[in-house]
């Protein structure tokens, strides 16, 4: 969850195990932290349910 204008600093990115980006339609290039976290947690839980069913 980086800076709205510049994202995560390069040094911070290098310390991450993985990076995630959320594709968006239109001219909006960013979400606020609460919106981004909600979208990530929703997808994480969705994938967990799919794996549990298999």
N, CA, C and O atoms as a CHARMM CRD file, in Angstrom:
* protein
*
  216
    1    1 UNK  N      0.85100  -1.15700   0.00000 PROA 1      0.00000
    2    1 UNK  CA     0.00000   0.00000   0.00000 PROA 1      0.00000
    3    1 UNK  C      0.90000   1.22300   0.00000 PROA 1      0.00000
    4    1 UNK  O      1.29000   1.72600   1.05400 PROA 1      0.00000
    5    2 UNK  N      1.22000   1.68900  -1.18400 PROA 2      0.00000
    6    2 UNK  CA     2.20900   2.75700  -1.31600 PROA 2      0.00000
    7    2 UNK  C      1.60300   4.13200  -1.49300 PROA 2      0.00000
    8    2 UNK  O      0.39100   4.32600  -1.40300 PROA 2      0.00000
    9    3 UNK  N      2.47700   5.06400  -1.74400 PROA 3      0.00000
   10    3 UNK  CA     2.10100   6.45200  -1.98400 PROA 3      0.00000
   11    3 UNK  C      1.20400   6.53700  -3.20400 PROA 3      0.00000
   12    3 UNK  O      1.44700   5.85800  -4.20200 PROA 3      0.00000
   13    4 UNK  N      0.17700   7.35900  -3.13500 PROA 4      0.00000
   14    4 UNK  CA    -0.79500   7.45500  -4.23300 PROA 4      0.00000
   15    4 UNK  C     -0.14000   7.87500  -5.54800 PROA 4      0.00000
   16    4 UNK  O     -0.50900   7.37400  -6.61000 PROA 4      0.00000
   17    5 UNK  N      0.81400   8.77900  -5.48500 PROA 5      0.00000
   18    5 UNK  CA     1.43700   9.27200  -6.70800 PROA 5      0.00000
   19    5 UNK  C      2.55800   8.40000  -7.22900 PROA 5      0.00000
   20    5 UNK  O      2.66700   8.17600  -8.43400 PROA 5      0.00000
   21    6 UNK  N      3.39900   7.90300  -6.32300 PROA 6      0.00000
   22    6 UNK  CA     4.60100   7.19400  -6.76300 PROA 6      0.00000
   23    6 UNK  C      4.64100   5.72800  -6.37700 PROA 6      0.00000
   24    6 UNK  O      5.57000   5.01900  -6.76500 PROA 6      0.00000
   25    7 UNK  N      3.66200   5.25500  -5.62800 PROA 7      0.00000
   26    7 UNK  CA     3.66900   3.85100  -5.21800 PROA 7      0.00000
   27    7 UNK  C      4.72300   3.58300  -4.15200 PROA 7      0.00000
   28    7 UNK  O      5.13400   4.49200  -3.42900 PROA 7      0.00000
   29    8 UNK  N      5.15300   2.33800  -4.06100 PROA 8      0.00000
   30    8 UNK  CA     6.17200   1.96300  -3.08300 PROA 8      0.00000
   31    8 UNK  C      7.55400   2.37100  -3.56400 PROA 8      0.00000
   32    8 UNK  O      7.85300   2.30500  -4.75600 PROA 8      0.00000
   33    9 UNK  N      8.37800   2.78700  -2.64200 PROA 9      0.00000
   34    9 UNK  CA     9.76500   3.10200  -2.98000 PROA 9      0.00000
   35    9 UNK  C     10.47200   1.83500  -3.46600 PROA 9      0.00000
   36    9 UNK  O     10.13700   0.73300  -3.03300 PROA 9      0.00000
   37   10 UNK  N     11.42600   1.98800  -4.34400 PROA 10     0.00000
   38   10 UNK  CA    12.16300   0.85000  -4.89700 PROA 10     0.00000
   39   10 UNK  C     12.76100  -0.01300  -3.79600 PROA 10     0.00000
   40   10 UNK  O     12.67100  -1.23900  -3.86400 PROA 10     0.00000
   41   11 UNK  N     13.37200   0.59800  -2.78200 PROA 11     0.00000
   42   11 UNK  CA    13.98200  -0.17400  -1.69800 PROA 11     0.00000
   43   11 UNK  C     12.93800  -0.97400  -0.92200 PROA 11     0.00000
   44   11 UNK  O     13.21500  -2.09100  -0.48300 PROA 11     0.00000
   45   12 UNK  N     11.76600  -0.42200  -0.75400 PROA 12     0.00000
   46   12 UNK  CA    10.68100  -1.15100  -0.08800 PROA 12     0.00000
   47   12 UNK  C     10.25000  -2.33200  -0.94300 PROA 12     0.00000
   48   12 UNK  O     10.05000  -3.43100  -0.42700 PROA 12     0.00000
   49   13 UNK  N     10.10500  -2.11500  -2.23700 PROA 13     0.00000
   50   13 UNK  CA     9.71000  -3.19400  -3.14500 PROA 13     0.00000
   51   13 UNK  C     10.70700  -4.34400  -3.11100 PROA 13     0.00000
   52   13 UNK  O     10.31800  -5.51000  -3.17400 PROA 13     0.00000
   53   14 UNK  N     11.97900  -4.01900  -3.01200 PROA 14     0.00000
   54   14 UNK  CA    13.01100  -5.05300  -2.99400 PROA 14     0.00000
   55   14 UNK  C     12.92700  -5.93300  -1.75100 PROA 14     0.00000
   56   14 UNK  O     13.42200  -7.06000  -1.76500 PROA 14     0.00000
   57   15 UNK  N     12.31700  -5.44600  -0.68700 PROA 15     0.00000
   58   15 UNK  CA    12.18100  -6.20900   0.55100 PROA 15     0.00000
   59   15 UNK  C     10.90600  -7.06200   0.58000 PROA 15     0.00000
   60   15 UNK  O     10.71900  -7.86500   1.49400 PROA 15     0.00000
   61   16 UNK  N     10.04400  -6.89200  -0.40100 PROA 16     0.00000
   62   16 UNK  CA     8.76500  -7.61200  -0.42900 PROA 16     0.00000
   63   16 UNK  C      8.93500  -9.02500  -0.97600 PROA 16     0.00000
   64   16 UNK  O      9.74800  -9.25900  -1.87000 PROA 16     0.00000
   65   17 UNK  N      8.16500  -9.96400  -0.43500 PROA 17     0.00000
   66   17 UNK  CA     8.14200 -11.32400  -0.97300 PROA 17     0.00000
   67   17 UNK  C      7.42500 -11.36200  -2.31600 PROA 17     0.00000
   68   17 UNK  O      7.79900 -12.13600  -3.19700 PROA 17     0.00000
   69   18 UNK  N      6.40500 -10.53900  -2.47800 PROA 18     0.00000
   70   18 UNK  CA     5.69700 -10.42000  -3.74300 PROA 18     0.00000
   71   18 UNK  C      4.99500  -9.07200  -3.78500 PROA 18     0.00000
   72   18 UNK  O      4.77000  -8.44300  -2.75000 PROA 18     0.00000
   73   19 UNK  N      4.65300  -8.63600  -4.98700 PROA 19     0.00000
   74   19 UNK  CA     3.95100  -7.36800  -5.19000 PROA 19     0.00000
   75   19 UNK  C      2.61600  -7.65500  -5.85900 PROA 19     0.00000
   76   19 UNK  O      2.50800  -8.57700  -6.66800 PROA 19     0.00000
   77   20 UNK  N      1.61200  -6.88000  -5.52900 PROA 20     0.00000
   78   20 UNK  CA     0.27200  -7.05100  -6.07800 PROA 20     0.00000
   79   20 UNK  C     -0.17000  -5.73200  -6.68400 PROA 20     0.00000
   80   20 UNK  O      0.05800  -4.66800  -6.10800 PROA 20     0.00000
   81   21 UNK  N     -0.79800  -5.80000  -7.83700 PROA 21     0.00000
   82   21 UNK  CA    -1.42500  -4.60400  -8.40300 PROA 21     0.00000
   83   21 UNK  C     -2.87800  -4.94200  -8.70900 PROA 21     0.00000
   84   21 UNK  O     -3.20800  -6.08300  -9.03400 PROA 21     0.00000
   85   22 UNK  N     -3.72900  -3.95100  -8.60200 PROA 22     0.00000
   86   22 UNK  CA    -5.15600  -4.13500  -8.85400 PROA 22     0.00000
   87   22 UNK  C     -5.50700  -3.45500 -10.17100 PROA 22     0.00000
   88   22 UNK  O     -5.42400  -2.23100 -10.27100 PROA 22     0.00000
   89   23 UNK  N     -5.89900  -4.23200 -11.19000 PROA 23     0.00000
   90   23 UNK  CA    -6.26200  -3.61300 -12.46600 PROA 23     0.00000
   91   23 UNK  C     -7.50800  -2.75400 -12.29900 PROA 23     0.00000
   92   23 UNK  O     -8.43400  -3.12000 -11.57400 PROA 23     0.00000
   93   24 UNK  N     -7.52200  -1.61500 -12.97200 PROA 24     0.00000
   94   24 UNK  CA    -8.64300  -0.68800 -12.87100 PROA 24     0.00000
   95   24 UNK  C     -9.01400  -0.17100 -14.25200 PROA 24     0.00000
   96   24 UNK  O     -8.16000   0.00400 -15.12100 PROA 24     0.00000
   97   25 UNK  N    -10.29000   0.06600 -14.42900 PROA 25     0.00000
   98   25 UNK  CA   -10.78000   0.60900 -15.69400 PROA 25     0.00000
   99   25 UNK  C    -10.87900   2.12300 -15.59800 PROA 25     0.00000
  100   25 UNK  O    -10.99000   2.67700 -14.50400 PROA 25     0.00000
  101   26 UNK  N    -10.84000   2.77700 -16.72500 PROA 26     0.00000
  102   26 UNK  CA   -11.01600   4.22300 -16.74400 PROA 26     0.00000
  103   26 UNK  C     -9.75000   4.97800 -16.38800 PROA 26     0.00000
  104   26 UNK  O     -8.64100   4.45700 -16.50500 PROA 26     0.00000
  105   27 UNK  N     -9.93600   6.21900 -15.95100 PROA 27     0.00000
  106   27 UNK  CA    -8.80200   7.10100 -15.67400 PROA 27     0.00000
  107   27 UNK  C     -8.30100   7.03100 -14.24200 PROA 27     0.00000
  108   27 UNK  O     -7.31000   7.68200 -13.90900 PROA 27     0.00000
  109   28 UNK  N     -8.95600   6.26400 -13.39200 PROA 28     0.00000
  110   28 UNK  CA    -8.54400   6.18400 -11.99300 PROA 28     0.00000
  111   28 UNK  C     -7.31300   5.29700 -11.89100 PROA 28     0.00000
  112   28 UNK  O     -7.33000   4.15200 -12.34200 PROA 28     0.00000
  113   29 UNK  N     -6.24500   5.82200 -11.29900 PROA 29     0.00000
  114   29 UNK  CA    -4.98700   5.08600 -11.22400 PROA 29     0.00000
  115   29 UNK  C     -4.66600   4.61100  -9.81700 PROA 29     0.00000
  116   29 UNK  O     -3.62900   3.98100  -9.60600 PROA 29     0.00000
  117   30 UNK  N     -5.53400   4.89800  -8.84200 PROA 30     0.00000
  118   30 UNK  CA    -5.23300   4.46400  -7.48300 PROA 30     0.00000
  119   30 UNK  C     -6.51000   4.31500  -6.67000 PROA 30     0.00000
  120   30 UNK  O     -7.55600   4.86700  -7.00900 PROA 30     0.00000
  121   31 UNK  N     -6.39500   3.55900  -5.59800 PROA 31     0.00000
  122   31 UNK  CA    -7.46600   3.40300  -4.61700 PROA 31     0.00000
  123   31 UNK  C     -6.91400   3.84500  -3.27200 PROA 31     0.00000
  124   31 UNK  O     -5.70100   3.83700  -3.06700 PROA 31     0.00000
  125   32 UNK  N     -7.79900   4.23300  -2.35100 PROA 32     0.00000
  126   32 UNK  CA    -7.27000   4.53000  -1.02400 PROA 32     0.00000
  127   32 UNK  C     -6.93500   3.21100  -0.32700 PROA 32     0.00000
  128   32 UNK  O     -7.34400   2.14400  -0.78500 PROA 32     0.00000
  129   33 UNK  N     -6.20500   3.28300   0.76200 PROA 33     0.00000
  130   33 UNK  CA    -5.70700   2.07300   1.42700 PROA 33     0.00000
  131   33 UNK  C     -6.84800   1.15400   1.85000 PROA 33     0.00000
  132   33 UNK  O     -6.74700  -0.06200   1.69300 PROA 33     0.00000
  133   34 UNK  N     -7.92500   1.71300   2.38200 PROA 34     0.00000
  134   34 UNK  CA    -9.05100   0.88000   2.82400 PROA 34     0.00000
  135   34 UNK  C     -9.67600   0.13300   1.65100 PROA 34     0.00000
  136   34 UNK  O     -9.98900  -1.05100   1.77000 PROA 34     0.00000
  137   35 UNK  N     -9.86000   0.80500   0.52700 PROA 35     0.00000
  138   35 UNK  CA   -10.44000   0.15100  -0.65200 PROA 35     0.00000
  139   35 UNK  C     -9.51000  -0.93700  -1.18200 PROA 35     0.00000
  140   35 UNK  O     -9.96000  -2.03600  -1.50600 PROA 35     0.00000
  141   36 UNK  N     -8.23300  -0.63800  -1.27000 PROA 36     0.00000
  142   36 UNK  CA    -7.26900  -1.61100  -1.78400 PROA 36     0.00000
  143   36 UNK  C     -7.17800  -2.82700  -0.86700 PROA 36     0.00000
  144   36 UNK  O     -7.14900  -3.96100  -1.34500 PROA 36     0.00000
  145   37 UNK  N     -7.13300  -2.60300   0.44100 PROA 37     0.00000
  146   37 UNK  CA    -7.06400  -3.71100   1.39000 PROA 37     0.00000
  147   37 UNK  C     -8.32000  -4.57200   1.31200 PROA 37     0.00000
  148   37 UNK  O     -8.23300  -5.79800   1.37400 PROA 37     0.00000
  149   38 UNK  N     -9.47800  -3.94800   1.17600 PROA 38     0.00000
  150   38 UNK  CA   -10.73400  -4.69000   1.06000 PROA 38     0.00000
  151   38 UNK  C    -10.72600  -5.57600  -0.18400 PROA 38     0.00000
  152   38 UNK  O    -11.10800  -6.74400  -0.11300 PROA 38     0.00000
  153   39 UNK  N    -10.29700  -5.03500  -1.31400 PROA 39     0.00000
  154   39 UNK  CA   -10.24500  -5.81300  -2.55500 PROA 39     0.00000
  155   39 UNK  C     -9.27800  -6.98600  -2.42100 PROA 39     0.00000
  156   39 UNK  O     -9.58300  -8.09200  -2.86800 PROA 39     0.00000
  157   40 UNK  N     -8.12400  -6.76000  -1.81500 PROA 40     0.00000
  158   40 UNK  CA    -7.13300  -7.83200  -1.63600 PROA 40     0.00000
  159   40 UNK  C     -7.65100  -8.91700  -0.70000 PROA 40     0.00000
  160   40 UNK  O     -7.50400 -10.10500  -0.98800 PROA 40     0.00000
  161   41 UNK  N     -8.25500  -8.52000   0.41800 PROA 41     0.00000
  162   41 UNK  CA    -8.78100  -9.51000   1.36600 PROA 41     0.00000
  163   41 UNK  C     -9.93900 -10.29900   0.76500 PROA 41     0.00000
  164   41 UNK  O    -10.05700 -11.50100   1.00500 PROA 41     0.00000
  165   42 UNK  N    -10.79000  -9.63800  -0.01000 PROA 42     0.00000
  166   42 UNK  CA   -11.89000 -10.33800  -0.67300 PROA 42     0.00000
  167   42 UNK  C    -11.34000 -11.41800  -1.60000 PROA 42     0.00000
  168   42 UNK  O    -11.80700 -12.55700  -1.56400 PROA 42     0.00000
  169   43 UNK  N    -10.36500 -11.07800  -2.41900 PROA 43     0.00000
  170   43 UNK  CA    -9.79800 -12.04400  -3.36200 PROA 43     0.00000
  171   43 UNK  C     -9.07400 -13.16600  -2.63300 PROA 43     0.00000
  172   43 UNK  O     -9.15500 -14.32200  -3.04600 PROA 43     0.00000
  173   44 UNK  N     -8.37600 -12.84500  -1.56700 PROA 44     0.00000
  174   44 UNK  CA    -7.68900 -13.85100  -0.76100 PROA 44     0.00000
  175   44 UNK  C     -8.70200 -14.86500  -0.21200 PROA 44     0.00000
  176   44 UNK  O     -8.47900 -16.07300  -0.29200 PROA 44     0.00000
  177   45 UNK  N     -9.81100 -14.37200   0.34300 PROA 45     0.00000
  178   45 UNK  CA   -10.84200 -15.25500   0.88400 PROA 45     0.00000
  179   45 UNK  C    -11.54100 -16.04200  -0.22400 PROA 45     0.00000
  180   45 UNK  O    -11.88000 -17.21000  -0.03100 PROA 45     0.00000
  181   46 UNK  N    -11.75900 -15.41700  -1.37900 PROA 46     0.00000
  182   46 UNK  CA   -12.38500 -16.11700  -2.49700 PROA 46     0.00000
  183   46 UNK  C    -11.52600 -17.29700  -2.93800 PROA 46     0.00000
  184   46 UNK  O    -12.03700 -18.39400  -3.16500 PROA 46     0.00000
  185   47 UNK  N    -10.22400 -17.06900  -3.05800 PROA 47     0.00000
  186   47 UNK  CA    -9.32500 -18.13800  -3.46700 PROA 47     0.00000
  187   47 UNK  C     -9.24900 -19.23800  -2.41400 PROA 47     0.00000
  188   47 UNK  O     -9.15200 -20.41600  -2.75900 PROA 47     0.00000
  189   48 UNK  N     -9.29200 -18.87100  -1.13600 PROA 48     0.00000
  190   48 UNK  CA    -9.27100 -19.86600  -0.06100 PROA 48     0.00000
  191   48 UNK  C    -10.51300 -20.75600  -0.13000 PROA 48     0.00000
  192   48 UNK  O    -10.41700 -21.96600   0.07300 PROA 48     0.00000
  193   49 UNK  N    -11.68400 -20.16500  -0.41600 PROA 49     0.00000
  194   49 UNK  CA   -12.91200 -20.95700  -0.53700 PROA 49     0.00000
  195   49 UNK  C    -12.83100 -21.91600  -1.72600 PROA 49     0.00000
  196   49 UNK  O    -13.25500 -23.06700  -1.62700 PROA 49     0.00000
  197   50 UNK  N    -12.29100 -21.44800  -2.83800 PROA 50     0.00000
  198   50 UNK  CA   -12.15200 -22.30000  -4.02400 PROA 50     0.00000
  199   50 UNK  C    -11.22900 -23.47500  -3.71300 PROA 50     0.00000
  200   50 UNK  O    -11.53400 -24.61300  -4.07000 PROA 50     0.00000
  201   51 UNK  N    -10.11100 -23.20900  -3.05400 PROA 51     0.00000
  202   51 UNK  CA    -9.17400 -24.28400  -2.71500 PROA 51     0.00000
  203   51 UNK  C     -9.79800 -25.27500  -1.74000 PROA 51     0.00000
  204   51 UNK  O     -9.56000 -26.47800  -1.85000 PROA 51     0.00000
  205   52 UNK  N    -10.58600 -24.79200  -0.79500 PROA 52     0.00000
  206   52 UNK  CA   -11.22700 -25.67200   0.18200 PROA 52     0.00000
  207   52 UNK  C    -12.25000 -26.58900  -0.48000 PROA 52     0.00000
  208   52 UNK  O    -12.49000 -27.69800  -0.00300 PROA 52     0.00000
  209   53 UNK  N    -12.85200 -26.13600  -1.57000 PROA 53     0.00000
  210   53 UNK  CA   -13.85200 -26.94200  -2.27000 PROA 53     0.00000
  211   53 UNK  C    -13.21300 -28.00800  -3.14400 PROA 53     0.00000
  212   53 UNK  O    -13.87600 -28.97700  -3.51200 PROA 53     0.00000
  213   54 UNK  N    -11.94400 -27.84900  -3.48100 PROA 54     0.00000
  214   54 UNK  CA   -11.25500 -28.81000  -4.36700 PROA 54     0.00000
  215   54 UNK  C    -10.51300 -29.85400  -3.59800 PROA 54     0.00000
  216   54 UNK  O     -9.88600 -30.73000  -4.19300 PROA 54     0.00000
